[in-house]
């Protein structure tokens, strides 16, 4: 697979795990990240599909309010996922 140099920021705590996975799997960092991203998309396919459909419908209708609601909902999910990783909020 063709790679492209693009900096990807990861949490400092994940760097050791990423390095360990690259050694254990005999893959590059790009390969491990690609596999993880593919797994994420497969695991969240229904949610992503629904978000895409709602976005398309709002755009087709020219409904700016609905587009904002769909976007806010996606951001809220991201914030919830990040907050769940912080020990004080679990």
N, C-alpha and C positions, 0 to 999 in steps of 0.2 A: 504494500500500500504506500502511496506517495505521502510524505510528511511535509508539513509546512512549519517553519519556525515561527512560533507564536508564544509569547510568555503566558503561562497559566499560573495564576496565584493559587496556592494551596495553604491550608493551615499548617503552621510550623510543626504541630504535633503529628500531622499526617505524613510528613516528609520521610521519617524513619520507616513507617509502614510501607510507603510507596517504594522506597529503596529495597526493603526486604522482599516485597512482592516481585520486583524486577529480577532480583537474584533467584528467588525460588522458582519463578515461572520461566526464567530465561528470556524475558521480554524486555523491550525498551520501556522507558517511562511512558512514551506515547502509546505503546501497545496496551499497557495496563490501563491507562486513562481511557483509551478508546473502548476497551472491553467494559469498563465500569459505566461509561456513558451509554453504551448499547444496552447493557443490563437495566439501567435506569429507565431508558425510553421504553423498553419492553414491559417493565414493571408498572409504569405509569401511563401506558398506551391509552387506556380509556379516558383518564382524566385529561390528558393532552389533546385527545381527539375532541372531547366535549368543549374544551377551551377554544380550540381552533374553529369548531363549528359555530360557537357563539360569537366569536370575533368576526367570522365571515358574514354571518347574518346581520350583525350590527353595522358592518361596513357597507353591505349591499343596501341596507335600508337607510343609510346615512344617519343612523341614530347615535349621535355623539354621546348622549347620556348613557345608553346601554354599553357602548364601547368603553366608557370610563368605568362602569360597574364591573365589566368583565376583567378589565385590566387591574382594577383594585382588588378583586377577588384573587387573581393570580399572585399579586404581590403579598396579600395577606397570607396565603399558603406558604410562600417563601419565608416570610418572617416567622410564622409558626414553626416551620421546620428548623430554622436556625435557632430559635429560642429553645426548642426541645433539646438541643445539643449542649446548652449551657446548664451545668449542674445546679446552680441556684434556682433555676426555673422549672426543674423536673418534678 
